[in-house]
Amino acid sequence: MRTIKNSHGGIGGIATEGIEMLNYVKSAQHHFLTLIHRDVNHVRDYISNSPNTSTHYLQVTKNSTELKEGVRTMEDLYFKYEDKISLIERIIEKEQPDIAFCSGSFYYPWLLMQASKNKELPISVRYAGIIEKEEKEQLWIEMGKDFINKDYIYFFPSEHAKNALEKIHDISLPYSYISPNGINSSFFNDKSKKVNSGEFNIAFAGRLAPIKNPEYLAILASALRKEGIEANLFGLTDLSSVGNSPYQRSVLNAWREEGIILIDFMDYNNLAEFYRSCSLIVTPSHFETFGNVPLEAIASGTPAIINKEVGVKEAFYELGLSDLVLDFNDMDSVIRKVKEIKNEKRVTSKEVVEKIARDYNWSTIIERNFSIIEEHLKVRRAKVGSI
């Protein structure tokens, strides 16, 4: 099967999935992967000596203000980026993919989707965030609607995400599947052991975006101090993406006032070591389609408490970690759980780590997704042939 997919740099879900797909395809000779990649140099080390992959660099600004400059409607947006869409069409003509794998529901997968529609290429969409949950501007809400089509194949990282999207659009999507995010192998490194420094370290890791609720870390720090619970708190975020927005400034100011130590994002190997150095990871997000951070932490040996509004709670239930799924509006219950974890010096059991490694590794997930797509394409071709 020949697949064309969008990707970009970083260590988030879409970026990781692109790299993991490249790695998978290298050892699966019956697959061919074409990446439409936003960031030059990010994937070059992964595609050398790989005859069944190709990468095309299509750079588009990451700045939302520049992105929508001179744009008021979706028609304006299409016209502004028509040259990019036409370029992707030519790549489709050259590479002859069987399916477009649109990762995400923002502007970059939207470009791939437009070109694929123009070339009558079957489309699959893997949701990594729901734009209607993160953005309030009408242009982006309209873009979100563009991803809804009953003929598309959908991969949702959780039932939570699927139900949320179908409720937003008042629709039932017939070709939709639950496919959780994978966990990078760095988090299962047996040679690295859990660090027990004697101190109690609590960390948040994520973007400084309202939906991630990063301000909660400062609120938690204040509550812990009032309860007399000693802890070091860390806020890990992508400092290169921190701009001058009043919201981001207010979060950073609140963190500084509470003595929270600011840490820049790091690669997976260092991130795994950081998790192991922590006693607890907190994920207070108002909504997540999945939420890789807490599962990565659990895989690294460190407990994580998560808000009940994140999709990864389904993985926690399967892993027997339901006591770590909390209502973060109930600070008393959060404080009780933090106390319990500190007093017990809790770490992840070997059985849980082994189950994550077995069920949430990228190769297993990608293989299952490709099998689903191949079966759909086979059925569709049979229908066309019978007409």
N, C-alpha and C positions, 0 to 999 in steps of 0.2 A: 504494500500500500504506500502511496506517495502522499505526504502531508505537507501543507504549508501553514506556518504558525508565526504569530507575532511574538516578539520578545524585547526585553530591555535589560540594562545593567542593574546592579544592586544585589541585595540578598533577600528580597521579598519573594512572595510566592510565584509570581509570573517569571521573574528573573531566574529563580531556582529551577522552575519547571522546564524552561528552555534548555538550560545546561543539562539537566537530568535526562531530557528527551534525546539530546545529542549523544550522551553517554550510552543510553539504551540502544539507540539505532546503530551505533558502531558494532554492537554484538548481535544485532538482529538483522541479518542481511536481506530479509524479504521486505524491509521497510526503507523508505527514503524520506528524509526530512529536509525541508527548505525553511530557513528562518528569515523572516523580515525583521531585522534588528535595528533598534533605535540608536544604540551607543557603540561607536567604533572601538575596537580593541578588546571589548569585554569577553568575547567568545572565541577569539582566534586560537588560543591555546587548546581549545577543546575540539577544533575541527580539523587539525592537521592530520594528514594521512588517513582521512576518512572518506572513502569514495562514495558513500551513500548519504552524504549531507552536502548542503550548499547554504551559504549565508549571503544575504544581500543587505547592505547597510542603507537604511532609509531614515535620515535624520530629520526629526521634527522637534521644535522647541518643547521643553518641559514646562515653560513658564505659561501659566494659564492666561495671564493678561495678554501676552504676545499671541497666544494661540487663538484667542477670540477677538483680536484687534480687527475692527472693521466688520465684525460679524454680529448679526442680530437674529438670524434664523438659521435653521439647518440647511436651507438652500444656499445661504451665504457661505456657510462652512464648507459645503461640498464644492462650491465654486472656488473658494480660496485654496483648497487642497486638491483640486482636480488633477493637477500635474502629478501629485504623489499617488493618487488613485490610479491614474493612467500608467504610471511606472510599475505599480504592483500588477496591473493587468498584463503588462508585457512580461513580467516575471512569471506569472501564471502560464502565459502562452509558452514560455521557454521551458519551464520545469514540469508542466503537465501534471499537477497534483490531482489526486482523487477527491480530496476534502480540504476545506479550510478549517483550521483549529484556532478560533478566535479566543484568546485568553484575556479575560477581563471584559469590562463594559464601558470603557472610556474611549478617548479619541483614537489611540493607536490601533486597538483591535477594530474600531469602527472603520478605519481606513481600509483594513484588510477585508472587512465584511462588505463594504461598498464595491470594491474591485471584484470580489468573488460573486456578488449578485450580478454584476454587469457581465461576467463571463459564465454565468449559469453554473457555477461550481457549488456543490453541496457544502453546507455550512454546519459546523458544530461550535457551540459556545461553552467555554468553561468559566463559570462565574468565580471571580476573585474580588469580592466586594460588590456591593449593589449601589450603583451611582445615586439612585433615588434616596438612599439612606445617608449618603455623605454630602450631597450637594443640594442646594436650594435654588440655584439659578435656573431659570426656565429653559435656557439653551441646553443645559446638561440633562434636565428632566426629559426633554424631547429626544435627546440622544439615547437615553435609556430605553425609550419606547421602540427605537429602531432595532434593538436586539431581540424583540419579541416576535416570534414567528412560529406557528405550530408545526411547520415543516422542518425546523432546525432540530438538531440533536443537542441536548443540554447535559452538562456535567456540573452538578452542584456539590460542594464539599460537605454539605450536611442537609438533613431534612429541614432544619431550622432555616437555612438559606432558601431552599426551594419553596417552602411555605410562605416565607416573607415576600418573595418576588411574585408568586402567583396571586397573593393577596393584594399587592400594590396594583397589579394590572388586571385583577379580576379575571383570571384566565387559568385554565388547566393545560399544561404543556405535556402532550402525549409521549414525546420521545425524551424523557428526562431521567437521569440516573444519578444516584448518590455515589460520589467518588471523593473520599477525603484527601486532603493534601498529604504529600509524603514528607518524611523526615530525612534530612541529609545524614549520610553515614557517619559524619564527624561526631555526631551526638552519641554514637554507640561504640566509641573507642574504648576497648577493654583495658588498654594500657594506662588510661587516665582515670584516676580514682577520685571519688568525691573528696573535696577539701574540707576538713574540719578544723577551722582556725580557732574555735572557741568563741568567736564573736558571732552575733546574729545579724546577718546581712540580708536586707530586703531590696528587691529591685523591680522596676518597671522597665519594659523594653518595647518601644514602638514609636510611631510618628507623633508629632505634636499636632494632632488633629482633634477637633471636638468629639468625633465619634469614638476615639480611643480613650477619652476621659483621663488624660494625663494629669490633670489638676488634682485627681483623687489621691495621688501619691503624697501631696502636701497635706491634704486633709487627714490622711492616714497617719502621717508623721506627727501631726498635732495631737491626734487622738491617742497614739501610743505614748506620747510624752505625758499626757494627762493621767494615763493609767500606770505610769511608772515603768513601762516596758522599754528596756534599753535595746536599741537597734541602730544599725547604720543603714541609711537609705541611699539608693543609687537610681538615677534616671538615665537610661541608655537610649539615645535617639540619634538620628542622622543629622549631624550638625550642619552638613552642607546644604540641607533642605530647609534649615531654619531661616526664615526671612524677617521682615520687619512688621509682620502682622500684629495688631494689638493683642490678639488671642495668644500667639506664641510667646510674645514678650511677657504677658501676664502669667503664663504657666512657668516660664523660667524664673521670673521674679519670685513667685510663690515657692518654687523649689529652693531657691537660694535662701529665702527667709527661713525656711525650715532646715537648712543645713544639708540639703540633699546634694549628693555629689553627681555632677554631670559627666557622662561618658559618651564618647562618639561610637557610632556603629562600627563593627569589626567583621572580619571574615569568619566563616563558620568554625574553623579550628579554634580561633581565639574566643569566639562566642560560646562554644561548648565549655571551654575552660572557665569563662566568666560565670556561666550558669553553675558550674561545679563549685565555684568559690562562694556562691550565695547559699543562704539558708532557706530562702523563700522567694518565689516570683509571683507578682500580682498582676492580674489582667482585669482591669475594671471597665473595659469597653462597654459602651452603650449598645453596640451591635457589632457582630463579626459573622461573616459567612462561615468562617472556621476559626482561625486563630492559631497560627503555628507556634508562637512563642511559648505558651504553657506546655504544649506537648513536647517541644524540644527540651525544655527544662526538666520535665518528668523523665524523658529518655536519658538525660545527663545525670540523673540521680537526685535532682532537687525538686521538692514539692512545689506546686503552684496552685494558688487559689484563683478561681475565675468567676466572673459575673455570670448569672444565669442566662444572659442575653447573647452569649457567644456560641457559635455552632460546634466548637470543639467539646462542648459539654457532652455530646453524644459519644465521643471517644472516651471521655472520662467515665461515663456510665458503663461502657463495655469493659473498661479496664478495672472496674470495681473501685473507682475513685469519686463516687457520688458525693462524699462528704466534703469534697473540695469545691463543689459547685455551690455558690452562695448568692444571696441577694445583697448586692453591694450598697443598696439604699439602707440596709439594716447594719449600721456600724457596729452595734453590740455583738452581732453574730460574727462579723469579720474579726473583731478584736478577740473574741473567744477562740476562734480557730487559729489566729496568729499565736496566742498564748499556748494553745495545745501543741502546735507544731514546734514552738521553741522549747517547751518543757520536755517533749518526747524526743527532741533532736531527730525529727522524722526525716527519713530519706526514702527514695523509691526502692521498692523490693526488686530483686533480681527477676522474679517472675513477670512483673509488669514491664520491665525494660525489654525482656525477651519477647513479650507479646507485641510491644510497639515495633520492635525490629522486624518481626514476622509480618505484621498486618499493615504497617504504615511505611514500608520502604518504597522508594520511588519506582523501582523496577516492576514490582508487583502491580502497583497502581497504573503505571503507563501501559503495561501489557494488557491489563483488563480494559482500559479505555480504548486502546487500539482494537481489541477484539470486538468490542461493542460497535465501534464505527464500521469495521469490516463487515459485520453481519448486517448492519443497516444498509450499507452500500450494495451488498449482494441482493437484498430484498428489493431495493429500489431498481436495480438493473433488471431484475426478473420481471418487475411490474412494467417497466418500459418496453422490455422485449415481448411482453404478451399483448401489447396494444397493437 
